[in-house]
């Protein structure tokens, strides 16, 4: 692999890492507002759930074409919520605190 290839892989890894971090932050903001958790509890919970969701032993692939998965434990299901202005505000605070 050439230097350019390595750089492209590294940039893609950074993009995925940032996307995962953003997902954790928004989920934590949801927990703060809708589950009445403290910011620290919410971040810890969202991060732990994210790690568990990445473990292939915790899900099955239900559609190879779309990559859709189903978690074997319903506690790992990602919460559904709208990104309201309140969620955005809390997410911004969490981002600054945990980046």
C-alpha positions as CSV (number, residue, x, y, z in Angstrom):
1,X,0.0,0.0,0.0
2,X,1.4,3.4,-0.9
3,X,1.5,6.5,1.2
4,X,-1.6,7.9,-0.5
5,X,-3.5,4.7,0.2
6,X,-2.5,4.7,3.9
7,X,-3.6,8.3,4.1
8,X,-7.0,7.6,2.6
9,X,-7.5,4.7,5.1
10,X,-6.5,6.9,8.0
11,X,-8.8,9.7,6.9
12,X,-11.7,7.2,6.5
13,X,-11.0,5.8,10.0
14,X,-11.0,9.3,11.4
15,X,-14.3,10.1,9.7
16,X,-15.9,6.9,11.1
17,X,-14.5,7.7,14.6
18,X,-16.0,11.2,14.5
19,X,-19.4,9.9,13.2
20,X,-19.5,7.3,16.0
21,X,-18.6,10.0,18.6
22,X,-21.4,12.2,17.2
23,X,-23.9,9.3,17.5
24,X,-22.8,8.7,21.1
25,X,-23.2,12.4,21.9
26,X,-26.7,12.7,20.4
27,X,-27.8,9.5,22.2
28,X,-26.4,10.8,25.5
29,X,-28.3,14.1,24.9
30,X,-31.5,12.1,24.5
31,X,-30.8,10.3,27.8
32,X,-30.2,13.6,29.6
33,X,-33.5,15.1,28.3
34,X,-35.8,12.1,28.0
35,X,-34.4,9.6,30.6
36,X,-33.5,12.3,33.2
37,X,-29.9,11.1,33.5
38,X,-27.0,13.3,34.5
39,X,-24.7,14.3,31.7
40,X,-22.0,11.9,32.9
41,X,-24.4,9.0,33.3
42,X,-25.8,9.6,29.9
43,X,-22.5,9.8,28.2
44,X,-21.2,6.7,30.0
45,X,-24.4,4.8,29.1
46,X,-24.4,5.8,25.4
47,X,-20.7,5.0,25.0
48,X,-21.1,1.5,26.7
49,X,-24.1,0.7,24.5
50,X,-22.2,1.8,21.4
51,X,-19.4,-0.6,22.3
52,X,-21.8,-3.4,22.9
53,X,-23.6,-2.7,19.6
54,X,-20.2,-3.1,17.7
55,X,-19.8,-6.7,19.0
56,X,-20.8,-9.1,16.2
57,X,-22.0,-11.6,18.8
58,X,-24.8,-9.1,19.8
59,X,-26.6,-8.9,16.5
60,X,-27.6,-10.7,13.3
61,X,-27.4,-9.4,9.8
62,X,-31.0,-9.3,8.5
63,X,-30.3,-7.8,5.1
64,X,-26.9,-8.1,3.4
65,X,-27.7,-5.6,0.7
66,X,-28.5,-2.7,3.1
67,X,-26.4,-3.9,6.1
68,X,-29.5,-3.9,8.3
69,X,-29.0,-5.7,11.6
70,X,-31.2,-6.8,14.4
71,X,-29.8,-6.8,18.0
72,X,-30.3,-10.1,19.9
73,X,-30.9,-8.1,23.1
74,X,-33.6,-5.4,22.8
75,X,-31.8,-3.3,25.4
76,X,-29.2,-2.6,22.6
77,X,-31.8,-1.1,20.2
78,X,-30.9,2.5,19.5
79,X,-33.5,4.9,20.8
80,X,-35.6,6.9,18.4
81,X,-35.7,10.6,19.0
82,X,-35.9,13.8,17.0
83,X,-33.0,16.2,17.0
84,X,-34.8,19.1,18.6
85,X,-33.1,22.4,19.5
86,X,-32.9,21.1,23.1
87,X,-31.1,17.9,22.0
88,X,-28.8,20.0,19.8
89,X,-27.9,22.3,22.7
90,X,-27.2,19.4,25.1
91,X,-25.3,17.6,22.4
92,X,-23.1,20.7,21.9
93,X,-22.3,20.8,25.6
94,X,-21.5,17.1,25.7
95,X,-19.3,17.4,22.6
96,X,-17.3,20.2,24.2
97,X,-17.0,18.3,27.5
98,X,-16.0,14.9,26.0
99,X,-14.1,15.7,22.8
